[in-house]
Amino acid sequence: MYMAGYAVECLLKTKLMRVYGCRTLRDLETELQRRGVLAEQATVFTHQLELLLRLTQRLEPLRQHRTLWPQFTLVNRWLPAWRYTADLSNRRDASDFLEAVGQIMHWIESNV
């Protein structure tokens, strides 16, 4: 499950880099700060999915989506530290999480 969270994170960062014409995360951070989209003390070197989605300026449209917002809420619980937790969930929870990741990634691909 923890690798699926990284997939969402990487997709969001890739989309941001394309939108802003950046080749590296450092360039992206500089560009977002220059434009006033990202606070000076903030960083794109984060695993916070909601922050990354907010930077795409597509958080509100997803929040308004009655079906997908709960899916994003589930995906947004992801933490990189899950890799250290062997007994994280049961099969159903894992299946639900992976299904939510698939739906959110599809939405990001189509809407960002």
C-alpha positions as CSV (number, residue, x, y, z in Angstrom):
1,M,0.0,0.0,0.0
2,Y,2.7,2.4,0.8
3,M,4.1,2.4,-2.7
4,A,0.7,3.4,-4.1
5,G,0.9,6.6,-2.1
6,Y,4.2,7.4,-3.7
7,A,2.6,6.9,-7.1
8,V,0.0,9.6,-6.3
9,E,2.7,11.9,-4.9
10,C,4.9,11.5,-8.0
11,L,2.0,12.0,-10.4
12,L,1.1,15.3,-8.6
13,K,4.7,16.5,-8.7
14,T,5.0,15.5,-12.4
15,K,1.9,17.4,-13.3
16,L,3.1,20.5,-11.4
17,M,6.5,20.3,-13.1
18,R,4.8,20.1,-16.5
19,V,2.4,23.0,-15.8
20,Y,5.2,25.3,-14.7
21,G,7.8,24.1,-17.2
22,C,10.3,22.8,-14.6
23,R,12.7,20.0,-14.9
24,T,13.6,19.5,-11.2
25,L,11.7,19.8,-8.0
26,R,14.1,22.5,-6.9
27,D,13.2,24.5,-10.0
28,L,9.5,23.9,-9.3
29,E,9.8,25.1,-5.7
30,T,11.6,28.3,-6.9
31,E,9.0,28.9,-9.6
32,L,6.1,28.4,-7.2
33,Q,7.6,30.7,-4.6
34,R,8.4,33.3,-7.3
35,R,4.8,33.3,-8.4
36,G,3.5,33.5,-4.8
37,V,1.8,30.1,-5.1
38,L,4.1,28.5,-2.4
39,A,5.1,30.4,0.7
40,E,8.8,31.1,1.2
41,Q,9.1,28.7,4.1
42,A,7.1,25.9,2.4
43,T,8.5,23.2,0.2
44,V,7.5,20.9,-2.6
45,F,9.9,18.3,-1.0
46,T,6.9,16.9,0.9
47,H,4.8,13.8,1.0
48,Q,1.6,15.8,1.9
49,L,-0.8,14.9,-0.9
50,E,-3.4,17.6,-0.1
51,L,-0.7,20.3,-0.2
52,L,0.5,19.0,-3.6
53,L,-3.1,18.9,-4.9
54,R,-3.7,22.4,-3.6
55,L,-0.7,23.6,-5.6
56,T,-2.3,22.3,-8.8
57,Q,-5.2,24.6,-8.0
58,R,-7.6,21.6,-8.4
59,L,-8.3,20.9,-4.8
60,E,-11.7,22.6,-4.8
61,P,-13.1,20.9,-7.9
62,L,-12.1,17.5,-6.3
63,R,-13.6,18.6,-2.9
64,Q,-16.9,19.3,-4.7
65,H,-17.0,15.8,-6.3
66,R,-19.3,13.7,-4.0
67,T,-17.9,10.4,-5.1
68,L,-14.2,11.1,-5.4
69,W,-13.7,13.4,-2.4
70,P,-14.1,10.5,0.1
71,Q,-11.7,8.5,-2.1
72,F,-9.1,11.3,-1.9
73,T,-9.7,11.5,1.9
74,L,-8.8,7.8,2.1
75,V,-5.7,8.2,-0.1
76,N,-4.6,11.3,1.8
77,R,-4.2,9.2,5.0
78,W,-1.2,7.7,3.4
79,L,2.1,8.1,5.2
80,P,5.6,7.0,3.9
81,A,6.1,5.5,7.4
82,W,3.7,2.7,6.5
83,R,6.8,0.9,5.0
84,Y,7.9,0.2,8.6
85,T,4.5,-1.2,9.7
86,A,4.2,-4.9,8.7
87,D,0.6,-5.3,10.2
88,L,-0.9,-2.2,8.5
89,S,-4.3,-3.5,7.4
90,N,-6.4,-6.4,6.3
91,R,-7.0,-7.5,2.7
92,R,-10.2,-5.4,2.3
93,D,-8.7,-2.2,3.6
94,A,-5.8,-2.7,1.2
95,S,-8.1,-3.4,-1.7
96,D,-10.2,-0.3,-0.8
97,F,-7.1,1.9,-0.6
98,L,-5.7,0.6,-3.9
99,E,-9.1,1.2,-5.6
100,A,-9.2,4.7,-4.3
101,V,-5.6,5.4,-5.5
102,G,-6.6,4.2,-9.0
103,Q,-9.6,6.5,-9.1
104,I,-7.7,9.5,-7.8
105,M,-4.8,8.9,-10.2
106,H,-7.3,8.7,-13.1
107,W,-8.9,12.0,-11.9
108,I,-5.5,13.7,-11.6
109,E,-4.5,12.5,-15.1
110,S,-7.8,13.9,-16.6
111,N,-8.1,17.1,-14.5
112,V,-4.7,18.5,-13.8
